Amino acid sequence: MSKSDKSKNRSRLNPSSDDQKVIEIDETVVCRVSERTKKAENNLPNFLGHFPEIAEKVNFIKVLSNGEFEVVLNKDLMDEDNGEFEKIEEFEKRLKLILENKTIEVNEKNLLLYMEYLKKNIEIPCQLTGSEDFDWEEQYVIGDGNKKEYEKLKKTNPSYTDTFKFLKFNGYINEADGLLVDVQRTTDRKKFTLPLSYLEATEEGSANYQLLDDYAVWFVNYQ
């Protein structure tokens, strides 16, 4: 799976929250979602991509008028105990331990708590790269932007293809961008401030990689 493919697995969806329990009725799973999630219904398969065992069993997804979405699974492919959903439950248990409360939605208080947790657990040195193209790059990466212009702009702007040295948390927090971090590009030592949710550790399988991946999945899915 490419880095771009992996990043798209972090779709902007709310799989569940403390008062949004997963209910299984025969082969249909119903989850309550927010207005924001309903508007992003087409991104649901991307979220399920983070849990491939579930995604393989999805036959049909529909947003209902009562504010719920319905995920119909392939009855022939379902495991008897639907153990795949335990992965989401385990993830949310980790979140509750990190945030030290039952409310796991993204808000300013929880962002501060998550920042303190990461400060204590990120191993230094930590090298980062982009998990997906940055906002300014979109027209060049998936659009029809001029390639020569793109290469020129990359000299003065951070790119998702760059490698960065993690410096510190910026300290500025808002619910739109989440946690911001100060980084230094390894090739020319230029410094930038970037949203942490757009970054991942370069060393896959490392403790830092899992820490940052968990944060990104939380930030983009629990707003």
GIVEN-V240872 format. One record per backbone hydrogen bond with DSSP energy under -1.0 kcal/mol. NH is the residue of the N-H (numbers start at 1). CO is the residue of the C=O. If there is no record, write none. Layout:
NH;CO + NH;CO
This chain:
6;2 + 7;3 + 8;4 + 10;7 + 11;9 + 13;11 + 20;17 + 23;30 + 25;28 + 28;25 + 29;71 + 30;23 + 31;69 + 33;67 + 38;34 + 39;35 + 41;38 + 43;40 + 44;41 + 46;43 + 47;43 + 48;44 + 49;45 + 50;47 + 51;48 + 54;51 + 55;51 + 56;52 + 57;54 + 58;55 + 59;72 + 60;72 + 62;70 + 64;68 + 67;64 + 69;31 + 70;62 + 71;29 + 72;60 + 73;27 + 74;57 + 77;74 + 85;82 + 86;83 + 87;84 + 89;85 + 90;86 + 91;87 + 92;88 + 93;89 + 94;90 + 95;91 + 96;92 + 97;93 + 98;94 + 99;95 + 100;96 + 106;222 + 111;107 + 112;108 + 113;109 + 114;110 + 115;111 + 116;112 + 117;113 + 118;114 + 119;115 + 120;116 + 121;117 + 122;118 + 128;164 + 129;200 + 130;160 + 131;198 + 137;134 + 138;135 + 140;137 + 141;137 + 142;138 + 145;139 + 150;146 + 151;147 + 152;148 + 153;149 + 154;150 + 155;152 + 156;153 + 157;153 + 162;159 + 164;128 + 165;184 + 166;126 + 167;182 + 168;182 + 170;180 + 178;174 + 181;194 + 182;168 + 183;192 + 184;165 + 185;190 + 186;163 + 189;185 + 192;183 + 194;181 + 196;179 + 198;195 + 199;196 + 200;129 + 202;127 + 204;202 + 206;203 + 210;206 + 211;207 + 212;208 + 213;209 + 214;210 + 215;211 + 216;212 + 217;213 + 218;214 + 219;215 + 220;216 + 222;218
